[in-house]
Amino acid sequence: MNGWSKAWPKHVPFNYGSIQKELEPYLDACECGGRFKADASPRCPHCLETLSAEAATAYIERNAPGTAKGWRWQRNWKGLYAIVIEKRSVREPWKAS
């Protein structure tokens, strides 16, 4: 989400990390039919089940360049500021004003 977007509500301070609860009323539904929520976890784009952060460890660490230098995945979705699944991402999820 772009913190410099003109659509960003002026009364909500920008914080890096997960979606803030105060932003939820300003966010449109995802094209998949889901909602962007502060306490939501990523979902599979095929079956819409919640993705397991624990199970994701294997493929995230396998594909991360830092793993060879000792980096390890945190095994949870908290505090992430971006996630791309199957090249899908949403940059401007704002409701039309």
N, C-alpha and C positions, 0 to 999 in steps of 0.2 A: 504494500500500500504506500502510496506516495505522500509523505508528510508535507510536501511542498505544494500539493494539489490545491487549487482554488476552492475545491469542494470540501476541504477539510474544515470541520466546524471550529470556528474561532475560539470557542470556550473550552475546547478539549485540547490539553497540551499534548504535544507529540512525544511519544516514547518508543524507542526501539524495542522490539519483542512482539509478543502475541497481541492480537486485537484487544483493544481496551473495551471494557463493558460499556463505557459512555459512548462509544462509536456505533454500537449495534443498531440503534434506531435510524442511523443515516446510511446503512449499508443495504444494497439491493440483494436480492436472492442470487445465488450462483446459477449459471446457465444449466447446471445439472439438476436444479430444483432444490438444492440444499441452501442452508443459511450460513453466513459468516458470523461466528459467535466466539466470544472470549474463551469459553470453556470447551470448545469443540476440538476434536481430534481429526486429523486427515482421514479421508475415506477412500476405499477402493473405487475407481471410476467405473468398474464393471458391475460389482455386486452391491456397492454402497455400504459395505460393512466397515466399521472402524478399523484402521490399520494399527497393528500392534507395534509400538516403538521397540519393544524387546525383540520381536521377530525381524524388524527392519535393521537391527544392528549388523547382521551378517552382510547384507548387500550395501549398506551405507559405508561400512568400514572397508569393504572390498573395493569400492569405487572412489574412495577419498584418498587423494595424494598424501595427506598428512599421516595416514595410518602407518606408513613405512617409517615415519619419524617418531612414532609413539603416541600419536593422537588417538583418542578413543571416543566413540559416540556416547552421548549422555544418557541414552536409553529412555528418553521421554520427549514429548513434544513441547514442553514448557519453555518459554523464552525464545522460541524460534521467530525470526522475522520474515522468513520466506520458506516456502516449500513448493517444489515443482514436481508433479506426478505425471508421467508419460507426456512430458513437454507441455503440460497444461498449466497456465498461470493466469491470474487476474490482476491487472494493475490498477484499475480504477473502478472499484466495486460500489460506487456511490449511487444512491437513489437519484432519479431525476428530480430536479427542484421545481 
